[in-house]
Amino acid sequence: MMDAEVSDELPVILIEITHAQLDAPIRLSTDNADLISVTDEGQIRGTRSSWLGADPETEPFLFVIAAAILPSDLDDTPEAGQLILDNLSPAMAELVRSYTDLAGISLATVMADMPNDPIEQALGLEITSAVITGTEITITYSFEERENEPFPKARMSRSWFPGLHR
């Protein structure tokens, strides 16, 4: 369905952002099929899904206009992805700027008619940067980079492993 030229099925990206200072995770969706609530300012729409243990009734994924590039685990490809959000409100930029340490992000691709069953997912990523313009917020996230591992690894010498040489 994802690779078909024409399909009635609609792919949806579910996004969960976590941080120690947040009371609850931020849950976002690229689908506006479900009516979540009606306020004085209009309707709030999104996706009701139980992905990552969310309660579909009380913890919906709220609709946001976004594009996502998932990171790849293939060799010779970047282990980073990007989430591009339309900057619709000053509150969005304020929230992004309010944290100085890393936040976590998980993403899943689901079909609109099966929002609880991910087709692909990327869990436990870290947000590494956010670029804010007047129209967009570009969030870059990645796995822990292999390039950050120390090289060369520790050698089996007396200075590194004194207990081995008794």
N, CA, C and O of each residue as an XYZ file, in Angstrom:
664
protein
N       0.818     -1.194      0.000
C       0.000      0.000      0.000
C       0.862      1.258      0.000
O       0.536      2.248     -0.656
N       1.977      1.206      0.751
C       2.849      2.377      0.838
C       3.508      2.674     -0.499
O       3.717      3.839     -0.838
N       3.842      1.629     -1.272
C       4.567      1.815     -2.519
C       3.662      1.853     -3.748
O       4.147      2.038     -4.864
N       2.373      1.682     -3.559
C       1.460      1.666     -4.698
C       1.342      3.058     -5.308
O       1.428      4.068     -4.609
N       1.144      3.093     -6.632
C       0.983      4.383     -7.305
C      -0.314      5.058     -6.884
O      -0.347      6.268     -6.656
N      -1.382      4.271     -6.782
C      -2.674      4.795     -6.360
C      -3.225      3.869     -5.289
O      -3.264      2.652     -5.472
N      -3.649      4.443     -4.175
C      -4.182      3.627     -3.096
C      -5.187      4.452     -2.305
O      -5.058      5.671     -2.190
N      -6.180      3.773     -1.765
C      -7.138      4.435     -0.889
C      -6.589      4.581      0.520
O      -7.139      5.324      1.334
N      -5.510      3.875      0.805
C      -4.900      3.908      2.123
C      -4.045      5.167      2.277
O      -3.352      5.571      1.343
N      -4.100      5.778      3.449
C      -3.363      7.006      3.711
C      -2.291      6.755      4.765
O      -2.625      6.408      5.898
N      -0.997      6.920      4.423
C       0.040      6.770      5.445
C       0.045      7.983      6.380
O      -0.142      9.122      5.953
N       0.263      7.706      7.651
C       0.254      8.732      8.696
C       1.530      8.581      9.512
O       1.976      7.465      9.781
N       2.112      9.702      9.901
C       3.282      9.669     10.775
C       2.844     10.090     12.173
O       2.275     11.164     12.361
N       3.117      9.233     13.144
C       2.869      9.540     14.553
C       4.198      9.922     15.187
O       5.223      9.288     14.934
N       4.175     10.964     16.015
C       5.394     11.506     16.620
C       5.163     11.634     18.115
O       4.138     12.163     18.546
N       6.114     11.152     18.909
C       6.048     11.345     20.356
C       7.362     11.960     20.815
O       8.433     11.390     20.606
N       7.269     13.131     21.442
C       8.445     13.845     21.947
C       8.404     13.789     23.471
O       7.389     14.121     24.083
N       9.516     13.365     24.081
C       9.595     13.251     25.532
C      10.763     14.093     26.056
O      11.763     14.309     25.372
N      10.598     14.545     27.262
C      11.652     15.312     27.939
C      11.377     15.233     29.434
O      10.223     15.162     29.855
N      12.428     15.246     30.227
C      12.276     15.131     31.680
C      11.436     16.259     32.272
O      10.763     16.059     33.283
N      11.465     17.437     31.658
C      10.724     18.574     32.203
C       9.281     18.659     31.702
O       8.527     19.526     32.143
N       8.892     17.774     30.792
C       7.504     17.758     30.324
C       6.647     16.916     31.265
O       7.075     15.854     31.718
N       5.451     17.385     31.555
C       4.530     16.616     32.390
C       4.060     15.352     31.676
O       3.887     14.307     32.302
N       3.858     15.451     30.376
C       3.424     14.322     29.552
C       4.075     14.464     28.188
O       4.428     15.572     27.785
N       4.238     13.370     27.479
C       4.837     13.467     26.144
C       3.977     14.319     25.212
O       2.758     14.400     25.362
N       4.641     14.947     24.253
C       3.935     15.671     23.192
C       3.664     14.660     22.095
O       4.589     14.037     21.575
N       2.396     14.496     21.744
C       2.003     13.522     20.720
C       1.429     14.257     19.520
O       0.469     15.016     19.650
N       2.022     14.028     18.344
C       1.614     14.717     17.124
C       1.317     13.694     16.028
O       1.833     12.576     16.049
N       0.479     14.093     15.074
C       0.098     13.231     13.960
C      -0.031     14.066     12.689
O      -0.354     15.252     12.742
N       0.224     13.434     11.558
C       0.043     14.123     10.276
C      -1.341     13.865      9.687
O      -1.592     14.190      8.526
N      -2.241     13.282     10.482
C      -3.593     12.979     10.015
C      -4.606     13.726     10.878
O      -4.459     13.797     12.098
N      -5.626     14.276     10.245
C      -6.638     15.027     10.983
C      -8.005     14.359     10.926
O      -9.026     15.045     10.965
N      -8.043     13.037     10.834
C      -9.294     12.308     10.633
C     -10.217     12.322     11.846
O     -11.436     12.364     11.680
N      -9.675     12.287     13.049
C     -10.505     12.178     14.253
C     -10.749     13.554     14.875
O      -9.829     14.359     15.018
N     -11.989     13.802     15.236
C     -12.334     15.025     15.965
C     -12.005     14.790     17.436
O     -12.594     13.919     18.075
N     -11.069     15.560     17.967
C     -10.632     15.398     19.348
C     -11.509     16.227     20.276
O     -12.008     15.716     21.278
N     -11.700     17.497     19.953
C     -12.561     18.361     20.764
C     -12.937     19.598     19.960
O     -12.362     19.880     18.909
N     -13.917     20.328     20.483
C     -14.346     21.578     19.877
C     -14.163     22.674     20.924
O     -14.628     22.551     22.057
N     -13.479     23.745     20.528
C     -13.252     24.877     21.421
C     -13.853     26.131     20.799
O     -14.412     26.080     19.703
N     -13.738     27.251     21.498
C     -14.205     28.531     20.959
C     -13.426     28.931     19.713
O     -13.944     29.634     18.845
N     -12.167     28.474     19.628
C     -11.313     28.824     18.501
C     -11.496     27.885     17.302
O     -10.980     28.162     16.220
N     -12.218     26.787     17.484
C     -12.458     25.851     16.389
C     -12.288     24.416     16.837
O     -12.310     24.110     18.030
N     -12.119     23.549     15.868
C     -11.976     22.124     16.139
C     -10.513     21.756     16.348
O      -9.613     22.315     15.721
N     -10.305     20.805     17.244
C      -8.987     20.209     17.424
C      -9.095     18.791     16.885
O      -9.928     18.000     17.329
N      -8.232     18.486     15.914
C      -8.303     17.197     15.241
C      -6.984     16.456     15.419
O      -5.981     17.047     15.820
N      -6.990     15.181     15.125
C      -5.789     14.373     15.251
C      -6.070     12.914     14.993
O      -6.969     12.562     14.230
N      -5.282     12.065     15.642
C      -5.390     10.621     15.481
C      -5.467      9.977     16.851
O      -4.698     10.311     17.752
N      -6.391      9.063     16.998
C      -6.485      8.286     18.236
C      -5.770      6.963     17.997
O      -6.176      6.162     17.155
N      -4.691      6.749     18.757
C      -3.862      5.553     18.591
C      -3.337      5.109     19.947
O      -3.151      5.921     20.853
N      -3.104      3.814     20.072
C      -2.523      3.278     21.309
C      -1.023      3.025     21.160
O      -0.426      2.335     21.987
N      -0.408      3.584     20.102
C       1.019      3.402     19.888
C       1.807      3.917     21.084
O       1.500      4.987     21.609
N       2.804      3.183     21.515
C       3.667      3.480     22.668
C       2.868      3.622     23.967
O       3.257      4.372     24.862
N       1.765      2.907     24.062
C       0.996      2.887     25.301
C       0.092      4.080     25.529
O      -0.414      4.256     26.637
N      -0.127      4.902     24.520
C      -1.012      6.062     24.674
C      -2.466      5.587     24.802
O      -2.869      4.621     24.153
N      -3.228      6.260     25.626
C      -4.659      5.987     25.747
C      -5.359      6.761     24.636
O      -5.316      7.991     24.637
N      -6.001      6.082     23.690
C      -6.612      6.785     22.564
C      -7.661      7.830     22.946
O      -7.862      8.802     22.217
N      -8.314      7.639     24.057
C      -9.369      8.573     24.458
C      -8.825      9.817     25.150
O      -9.318     10.921     24.917
N      -7.819      9.651     25.994
C      -7.325     10.784     26.784
C      -5.974     11.321     26.318
O      -5.581     12.418     26.716
N      -5.248     10.561     25.476
C      -3.929     10.972     25.020
C      -3.823     10.861     23.492
O      -3.027     10.072     22.982
N      -4.614     11.640     22.771
C      -4.583     11.544     21.303
C      -3.323     12.198     20.732
O      -2.646     12.981     21.398
N      -3.039     11.856     19.498
C      -1.955     12.478     18.743
C      -2.579     13.643     17.981
O      -3.426     13.429     17.113
N      -2.172     14.864     18.293
C      -2.793     16.058     17.725
C      -2.250     16.361     16.335
O      -1.058     16.200     16.072
N      -3.133     16.797     15.458
C      -2.778     17.072     14.070
C      -1.831     18.260     13.975
O      -2.025     19.292     14.617
N      -0.806     18.085     13.159
C       0.135     19.148     12.864
C       0.558     18.981     11.404
O       0.683     17.861     10.907
N       0.772     20.083     10.739
C       1.257     20.031      9.367
C       2.761     19.804      9.440
O       3.505     20.653      9.931
N       3.200     18.650      8.945
C       4.609     18.288      9.093
C       5.048     17.359      7.974
O       4.236     16.712      7.312
N       6.343     17.318      7.789
C       6.984     16.344      6.909
C       8.110     15.715      7.709
O       8.799     16.401      8.465
N       8.297     14.425      7.548
C       9.325     13.730      8.321
C      10.199     12.896      7.408
O       9.723     12.278      6.456
N      11.488     12.890      7.713
C      12.454     12.027      7.053
C      13.000     11.118      8.141
O      13.667     11.575      9.069
N      12.712      9.823      8.021
C      13.167      8.882      9.034
C      14.647      8.583      8.840
O      15.118      8.545      7.703
N      15.398      8.368      9.933
C      16.810      8.014      9.794
C      16.947      6.605      9.242
O      16.060      5.770      9.414
N      18.048      6.353      8.589
C      18.285      5.051      7.983
C      19.283      4.271      8.814
O      20.185      4.851      9.420
N      19.122      2.938      8.845
C      20.101      2.106      9.532
C      20.992      1.360      8.534
O      21.700      0.422      8.901
N      20.946      1.786      7.277
C      21.796      1.191      6.253
C      23.202      1.780      6.320
O      23.393      2.903      6.786
N      24.188      1.007      5.848
C      25.561      1.503      5.818
C      25.671      2.662      4.839
O      24.932      2.720      3.856
N      26.573      3.567      5.099
C      26.867      4.710      4.241
C      25.678      5.649      4.047
O      25.596      6.334      3.027
N      24.776      5.690      4.989
C      23.665      6.647      4.949
C      23.631      7.379      6.285
O      24.053      6.828      7.301
N      23.139      8.601      6.294
C      23.100      9.349      7.556
C      22.176      8.679      8.568
O      21.109      8.173      8.219
N      22.597      8.685      9.798
C      21.777      8.136     10.874
C      20.943      9.239     11.506
O      20.592      9.166     12.684
N      20.630     10.251     10.727
C      19.848     11.373     11.227
C      18.604     11.529     10.369
O      18.575     11.134      9.204
N      17.595     12.103     10.962
C      16.365     12.401     10.245
C      15.939     13.815     10.570
O      16.530     14.474     11.425
N      14.918     14.271      9.887
C      14.416     15.615     10.136
C      12.897     15.600     10.217
O      12.219     14.821      9.548
N      12.398     16.474     11.046
C      10.972     16.713     11.172
C      10.773     18.193     10.889
O      11.326     19.045     11.584
N       9.980     18.496      9.862
C       9.754     19.891      9.482
C       8.310     20.228      9.797
O       7.386     19.674      9.202
N       8.126     21.140     10.736
C       6.798     21.561     11.176
C       6.512     22.956     10.658
O       7.407     23.801     10.628
N       5.281     23.209     10.250
C       4.894     24.577      9.930
C       4.837     25.366     11.227
O       4.214     24.927     12.194
N       5.474     26.514     11.257
C       5.505     27.364     12.446
C       4.231     28.202     12.472
O       4.200     29.334     11.989
N       3.176     27.616     13.051
C       1.856     28.243     13.024
C       1.584     29.154     14.208
O       0.649     29.953     14.178
N       2.397     29.036     15.251
C       2.120     29.782     16.466
C       3.424     30.155     17.164
O       4.367     29.363     17.171
N       3.490     31.347     17.749
C       4.685     31.694     18.530
C       4.923     30.740     19.698
O       6.059     30.583     20.146
N       3.864     30.103     20.195
C       4.006     29.163     21.310
C       4.846     27.950     20.913
O       5.549     27.383     21.750
N       4.778     27.548     19.639
C       5.584     26.416     19.186
C       7.064     26.751     19.279
O       7.849     25.944     19.776
N       7.452     27.915     18.815
C       8.855     28.328     18.876
C       9.310     28.517     20.316
O      10.443     28.177     20.655
N       8.449     29.050     21.159
C       8.799     29.232     22.574
C       9.075     27.895     23.240
O      10.019     27.770     24.020
N       8.253     26.894     22.936
C       8.443     25.572     23.530
C       9.767     24.966     23.073
O      10.501     24.409     23.890
N      10.081     25.063     21.802
C      11.334     24.513     21.286
C      12.535     25.210     21.920
O      13.528     24.554     22.236
N      12.461     26.513     22.108
C      13.585     27.280     22.679
C      13.708     27.140     24.193
O      14.729     27.531     24.758
N      12.705     26.598     24.859
C      12.695     26.587     26.322
C      13.576     25.504     26.933
O      13.791     25.513     28.145
N      14.097     24.567     26.130
C      14.926     23.490     26.664
C      16.332     23.581     26.110
O      16.534     23.845     24.925
N      17.315     23.356     26.998
C      18.703     23.410     26.565
C      19.335     22.026     26.470
O      20.366     21.864     25.817
N      18.729     21.022     27.114
C      19.266     19.675     27.015
C      18.442     18.854     26.023
O      17.397     19.304     25.552
N      18.914     17.664     25.713
C      18.326     16.858     24.653
C      16.958     16.298     25.038
O      16.738     15.866     26.170
N      16.058     16.317     24.078
C      14.752     15.684     24.227
C      14.755     14.413     23.404
O      15.540     14.276     22.466
N      13.882     13.485     23.750
C      13.762     12.242     22.999
C      12.615     12.331     22.008
O      11.658     13.076     22.221
N      12.711     11.578     20.937
C      11.659     11.566     19.930
C      11.536     10.155     19.367
O      12.539      9.477     19.145
N      10.315      9.724     19.141
C      10.024      8.453     18.494
C       9.017      8.725     17.391
O       8.110      9.541     17.555
N       9.178      8.036     16.263
C       8.288      8.223     15.126
C       7.826      6.874     14.607
O       8.547      5.880     14.693
N       6.612      6.850     14.065
C       6.085      5.635     13.456
C       5.274      6.000     12.232
O       4.607      7.035     12.201
N       5.334      5.154     11.235
C       4.461      5.272     10.071
C       3.369      4.234     10.236
O       3.654      3.046     10.390
N       2.127      4.673     10.204
C       0.966      3.794     10.301
C       0.042      4.111      9.131
O       0.217      5.123      8.452
N      -0.920      3.262      8.904
C      -1.959      3.561      7.924
C      -3.136      4.169      8.683
O      -3.403      3.790      9.824
N      -3.834      5.103      8.060
C      -4.904      5.837      8.726
C      -5.980      4.920      9.282
O      -6.549      5.206     10.335
N      -6.269      3.818      8.590
C      -7.323      2.928      9.079
C      -6.816      1.926     10.120
O      -7.618      1.192     10.698
N      -5.500      1.881     10.371
C      -4.909      1.004     11.389
C      -3.867      1.781     12.206
O      -2.679      1.469     12.128
N      -4.285      2.782     12.982
C      -3.311      3.651     13.662
C      -2.561      2.993     14.821
O      -1.615      3.578     15.348
N      -2.965      1.794     15.225
C      -2.291      1.129     16.342
C      -1.173      0.204     15.888
O      -0.407     -0.289     16.715
N      -1.066     -0.042     14.575
C      -0.115     -1.012     14.044
C       0.933     -0.327     13.178
O       0.677     -0.062     12.004
N       2.115     -0.033     13.735
C       3.138      0.648     12.935
C       3.699     -0.236     11.827
O       3.956     -1.423     12.029
N       3.882      0.362     10.660
C       4.526     -0.308      9.537
C       6.031     -0.219      9.713
O       6.752     -1.195      9.508
N       6.494      0.955     10.094
C       7.895      1.154     10.449
C       7.936      2.160     11.584
O       7.065      3.021     11.705
N       8.960      2.036     12.410
C       9.094      2.958     13.527
C      10.554      3.166     13.862
O      11.401      2.311     13.603
N      10.830      4.320     14.444
C      12.167      4.665     14.919
C      11.989      5.134     16.357
O      11.414      6.192     16.609
N      12.485      4.343     17.290
C      12.277      4.611     18.715
C      13.566      5.066     19.378
O      14.661      4.695     18.955
N      13.424      5.872     20.422
C      14.567      6.249     21.236
C      15.590      7.130     20.558
O      16.784      7.002     20.826
N      15.156      8.015     19.691
C      16.064      8.952     19.042
C      16.251     10.176     19.929
O      15.483     10.393     20.866
N      17.262     10.965     19.635
C      17.502     12.199     20.386
C      17.425     13.387     19.439
O      17.959     13.352     18.331
N      16.757     14.431     19.890
C      16.708     15.670     19.113
C      18.049     16.369     19.300
O      18.445     16.684     20.423
N      18.741     16.606     18.195
C      20.082     17.188     18.277
C      20.108     18.671     17.955
O      21.006     19.381     18.409
N      19.136     19.162     17.175
C      19.101     20.589     16.875
C      17.712     20.981     16.396
O      16.916     20.145     15.970
N      17.453     22.269     16.481
C      16.193     22.829     15.985
C      16.496     24.185     15.366
O      17.101     25.049     16.000
N      16.072     24.358     14.131
C      16.244     25.627     13.429
C      14.853     26.217     13.235
O      13.967     25.580     12.666
N      14.678     27.441     13.716
C      13.372     28.088     13.678
C      13.427     29.280     12.735
O      14.267     30.167     12.888
N      12.525     29.293     11.757
C      12.369     30.438     10.867
C      10.957     30.975     11.062
O      10.208     30.475     11.901
N      10.604     31.971     10.303
C       9.264     32.537     10.411
C       8.165     31.597      9.965
O       7.014     31.744     10.376
N       8.514     30.621      9.117
C       7.487     29.728      8.582
C       7.646     28.271      8.978
O       6.676     27.515      8.922
N       8.858     27.849      9.382
C       9.095     26.440      9.674
C       9.958     26.247     10.911
O      10.755     27.105     11.292
N       9.763     25.083     11.519
C      10.656     24.615     12.572
C      11.228     23.298     12.073
O      10.484     22.341     11.860
N      12.540     23.239     11.885
C      13.190     22.023     11.411
C      13.921     21.395     12.586
O      14.875     21.962     13.119
N      13.460     20.223     12.978
C      14.050     19.491     14.092
C      14.874     18.347     13.512
O      14.369     17.544     12.728
N      16.147     18.279     13.901
C      17.010     17.193     13.465
C      17.182     16.232     14.630
O      17.404     16.652     15.766
N      17.080     14.947     14.344
C      17.199     13.928     15.383
C      18.009     12.776     14.831
O      18.112     12.599     13.618
N      18.594     11.979     15.747
C      19.408     10.866     15.281
C      19.523      9.810     16.353
O      19.196     10.027     17.520
N      20.006      8.641     15.910
C      20.429      7.612     16.834
C      21.712      8.098     17.475
O      22.296      9.081     17.019
N      22.161      7.425     18.526
C      23.477      7.740     19.057
C      24.488      7.398     17.970
O      24.521      6.271     17.477
N      25.287      8.346     17.611
C      26.170      8.173     16.468
C      27.320      7.218     16.760
O      27.969      7.304     17.803
N      27.558      6.305     15.818
C      28.706      5.400     15.943
C      30.002      6.182     15.908
O      31.007      5.762     16.482
N      29.976      7.326     15.231
C      31.188      8.124     15.115
C      31.646      8.674     16.461
O      32.809      9.053     16.603
N      30.753      8.724     17.455
C      31.120      9.250     18.766
C      31.779      8.200     19.659
O      32.239      8.529     20.752
N      31.831      6.957     19.219
C      32.499      5.934     20.003
C      34.001      6.176     19.954
O      34.531      6.554     18.909
N      34.695      5.962     21.072
C      36.136      6.217     21.082
C      36.878      5.238     20.174
O      36.539      4.058     20.089
N      37.895      5.761     19.504
C      38.717      4.923     18.646
C      40.157      5.369     18.796
O      40.366      6.583     18.802
N      41.130      4.566     18.911
C      40.970      3.114     18.984
C      40.430      2.698     20.340
O      40.569      3.415     21.331
N      39.822      1.548     20.364
C      39.291      1.022     21.625
C      40.449      0.781     22.588
O      41.617      0.757     22.199
N      40.089      0.604     23.844
C      41.117      0.379     24.861
C      41.910     -0.891     24.556
O      41.351     -1.910     24.151
N      43.221     -0.806     24.758
C      44.079     -1.971     24.547
C      44.207     -2.743     25.842
O      44.058     -2.183     26.928
N      44.481     -4.015     25.727
C      44.641     -4.863     26.912
C      46.046     -4.653     27.473
O      46.919     -5.509     27.332
N      46.246     -3.499     28.110
C      47.551     -3.180     28.678
C      47.419     -3.004     30.188
O      46.305     -2.952     30.710
N      48.526     -2.913     30.882
C      48.493     -2.750     32.337
C      47.840     -1.439     32.747
O      47.159     -1.368     33.770
N      48.047     -0.416     31.953
C      47.473      0.873     32.337
C      45.946      0.869     32.213
O      45.273      1.548     32.989
N      45.390      0.131     31.269
C      43.934      0.087     31.091
C      43.280     -1.026     31.903
O      42.183     -0.839     32.427
N      43.931     -2.170     32.013
C      43.349     -3.321     32.694
C      44.377     -3.943     33.633
O      44.915     -5.009     33.333
N      44.665     -3.289     34.782
C      45.727     -3.794     35.671
C      45.404     -5.156     36.267
O      46.325     -5.900     36.604
N      44.143     -5.507     36.410
C      43.776     -6.790     37.010
C      44.108     -7.980     36.145
O      44.151     -9.101     36.652
N      44.347     -7.787     34.856
C      44.656     -8.879     33.959
C      46.122     -9.326     34.074
O      46.469    -10.432     33.662
N      46.971     -8.470     34.630
C      48.424     -8.740     34.651
C      48.898     -8.906     36.086
O      49.616     -8.046     36.596
N      48.522     -9.970     36.737
C      48.961    -10.200     38.128
C      49.985    -11.278     38.179
O      50.474    -11.614     39.257
